[in-house]
Amino acid sequence: GANWEQFDPNKGAKYWMMDFSRAEHPFFTSNSSNFGVLCPLVQKTQPTLLGQDQWSCYWEWAWQSVGGHRYMHNPNTWGYVQMASGKETVCRDVQWPARHLLSQIYQLQIAQVQAEGSYTADLLSSVQSHCTLANGCNATTVMQAVTTYSTLFNLQLTVNNNDTSCVLYGVKGSGSAPTGGPCFRASVSMVLDSGDRVQGVIDESRYLNVTSSGTGCLDDQVSWL
């Protein structure tokens, strides 16, 4: 099972990733046919309550921006909280660049497979068409990581489009399933100026694992953010 103690601030955990939100449901009904009547009524009588939104009379305010997909349940977009026993200076997590890049690659690959039915082994060829702010992907981040800062991130990408053992994402509206789809795996290996080493990996199941050695702060080590 999971080692939950690794998240305990009393046992050395320095950061939590979290978000806070308020969800507004102006009415509850099991009859979806009522939405067409009730939603315009709410918009008319309480115009500042909901705004124009894709979630059918449901609105959510979040502490940390959740990206272009505007969906709360994406932990890769949550904010950082630094744990401290007293007054401490801000110490940005050395793992953050790896986490951020890998989450962008995941968003690009999922958009790619949903449109094309396969993953790409060449991120630069796909970044303009499948990495957009609307799907939570920052094209600049991906492009710089594989060009300007390629020696810093040491990105490795493996793709197996002939495999059928991985998550099956719906292609152009088709059904999805836990298995039956192709596979990809992206990893980074970073050595920062302080000597901190950061290793990270993500795959098509969105399993993201990042580890680091050292106790430095990102602020003290890099000037390229």
C-alpha positions in Angstrom: 0.0 0.0 0.0 0.9 3.7 -0.1 3.3 5.1 2.4 1.1 7.9 3.7 3.8 9.0 6.2 5.7 10.6 3.3 3.0 13.3 3.3 3.2 14.0 7.0 4.8 17.4 7.8 5.8 16.1 11.2 8.0 13.5 9.5 9.7 15.8 7.0 7.1 16.4 4.2 7.7 20.0 3.0 5.0 20.5 0.4 1.4 19.6 -0.2 -0.3 20.1 -3.5 -3.9 21.3 -3.1 -6.6 23.5 -4.3 -9.6 25.1 -2.6 -12.9 25.7 -4.3 -16.5 26.7 -3.9 -19.0 24.9 -6.1 -22.4 26.6 -6.7 -25.4 24.4 -7.6 -28.4 26.8 -7.7 -30.9 23.9 -7.8 -31.0 20.1 -7.6 -33.2 18.0 -9.9 -33.0 14.5 -11.2 -35.0 15.5 -14.3 -32.6 16.9 -16.8 -35.4 18.2 -18.9 -35.9 21.0 -16.3 -32.4 22.4 -17.1 -33.7 24.2 -20.2 -36.2 26.1 -18.0 -34.3 26.6 -14.8 -30.9 27.6 -16.1 -32.1 30.6 -18.1 -34.2 31.6 -15.1 -31.2 31.6 -12.8 -29.1 33.5 -15.3 -31.9 36.1 -15.6 -32.7 36.6 -11.9 -29.1 36.2 -10.6 -26.8 37.3 -13.4 -23.6 37.4 -11.3 -24.1 34.0 -9.7 -23.0 31.6 -12.4 -21.6 33.4 -15.5 -21.5 31.6 -18.8 -20.2 28.1 -18.2 -20.0 24.6 -19.9 -21.2 22.7 -16.8 -25.0 23.3 -17.2 -25.8 25.8 -14.4 -22.8 24.7 -12.3 -20.1 27.1 -11.4 -16.8 26.7 -9.4 -14.4 29.2 -8.0 -10.9 28.0 -7.3 -8.0 29.3 -5.3 -5.4 28.2 -7.9 -6.1 28.4 -11.7 -6.9 25.0 -13.1 -5.9 25.7 -16.7 -7.8 26.0 -19.9 -9.9 22.9 -19.4 -11.5 24.6 -16.3 -11.9 21.4 -14.4 -11.1 21.1 -10.7 -10.2 17.5 -10.6 -6.7 17.8 -12.2 -4.2 17.6 -9.4 -1.3 18.6 -11.7 -2.8 22.1 -11.8 -3.2 22.5 -8.0 -1.2 25.0 -6.0 1.7 24.4 -3.7 1.5 24.8 0.1 4.9 24.9 1.9 4.8 23.4 5.4 6.8 25.1 8.2 7.1 24.8 11.9 7.5 28.6 12.3 8.4 31.6 10.3 10.4 30.5 7.2 11.3 32.0 3.9 9.6 30.7 0.7 11.5 27.7 -0.7 10.2 26.6 -4.1 10.1 22.9 -4.7 13.0 21.6 -6.9 10.6 19.0 -8.2 8.2 21.5 -9.7 9.8 21.9 -13.2 9.8 18.2 -13.7 6.2 17.8 -12.5 5.1 20.7 -14.7 6.8 19.5 -17.9 5.6 15.9 -17.5 2.0 17.1 -16.9 2.2 19.2 -20.1 3.4 16.1 -22.1 0.6 14.1 -20.7 -2.0 16.7 -21.9 -0.4 16.8 -25.3 -0.3 13.0 -25.7 -3.9 12.6 -24.6 -5.1 15.2 -27.1 -3.0 13.5 -29.7 -4.4 10.0 -29.1 -8.0 11.3 -28.9 -7.6 13.0 -32.3 -5.3 10.6 -34.1 -5.7 7.2 -32.3 -2.0 7.1 -31.6 0.7 8.7 -29.4 3.5 10.7 -30.9 7.2 10.0 -30.5 8.1 13.5 -31.8 6.7 16.1 -29.5 7.8 19.0 -31.8 5.7 17.7 -34.7 2.6 17.6 -32.5 2.9 20.5 -30.2 1.3 23.1 -32.3 -1.8 21.1 -33.1 -2.3 19.2 -29.9 -0.8 21.3 -27.1 -3.1 24.3 -26.4 -4.2 26.3 -23.4 -7.7 25.0 -24.0 -6.7 21.5 -23.1 -4.4 22.5 -20.3 -1.1 22.3 -22.2 1.5 25.1 -22.6 3.2 24.8 -25.9 6.1 27.1 -24.9 6.9 24.8 -22.0 7.1 21.7 -24.1 9.0 23.4 -27.0 11.7 24.9 -24.7 12.1 21.7 -22.8 13.0 19.7 -26.0 15.1 22.5 -27.6 16.6 25.3 -25.5 16.7 23.3 -22.2 17.0 19.8 -23.5 20.3 19.1 -21.7 18.7 20.3 -18.4 15.7 18.0 -18.5 17.2 15.0 -20.3 13.7 14.0 -21.5 13.1 10.4 -22.7 9.9 9.4 -24.5 8.9 5.9 -25.4 5.7 5.1 -27.4 4.2 1.8 -28.3 1.1 2.3 -30.5 0.8 -1.4 -31.2 0.2 -2.3 -27.6 -3.3 -2.9 -26.4 -2.7 -3.3 -22.6 -2.9 0.4 -21.6 -5.7 2.9 -21.0 -8.0 3.2 -24.0 -9.0 6.8 -24.6 -12.0 7.6 -26.8 -10.9 8.5 -30.3 -13.1 11.1 -32.0 -16.0 10.3 -29.7 -15.6 6.6 -29.4 -15.8 4.7 -26.1 -13.0 4.5 -23.6 -11.9 1.7 -21.3 -9.3 0.9 -18.6 -7.4 -1.3 -21.1 -7.3 -1.8 -24.8 -5.2 1.2 -25.9 -1.6 2.1 -26.8 1.1 3.1 -24.3 3.5 5.9 -23.7 6.0 6.8 -21.0 7.9 10.1 -20.5 10.7 10.6 -18.1 13.1 13.4 -17.1 16.4 13.3 -15.2 17.7 16.7 -13.9 20.8 17.7 -12.1 20.6 21.2 -10.7 23.5 23.5 -9.9 23.3 22.8 -6.2 23.7 19.1 -6.9 20.0 18.3 -6.3 18.9 15.4 -8.5 15.4 15.2 -9.8 13.8 12.1 -11.5 10.3 12.0 -12.8 8.1 9.8 -14.9 4.5 9.9 -16.2 2.5 7.5 -18.4 -0.8 7.3 -20.3 -2.6 6.3 -17.0 -1.5 9.7 -15.6 0.6 8.1 -13.0 3.1 10.8 -12.1 6.1 10.0 -9.8 8.8 12.6 -9.1 11.6 12.1 -6.6 14.6 14.3 -5.6 17.7 14.2 -3.5 19.1 17.2 -1.7 17.6 20.1 0.3 18.0 23.1 -2.0 15.4 25.6 -3.0 14.5 26.2 -6.6 14.9 30.0 -6.1 18.6 29.6 -5.3 19.5 27.3 -8.2 18.0 28.5 -11.5 17.4 31.6 -13.5 15.6 30.1 -16.4 12.0 30.0 -14.9 
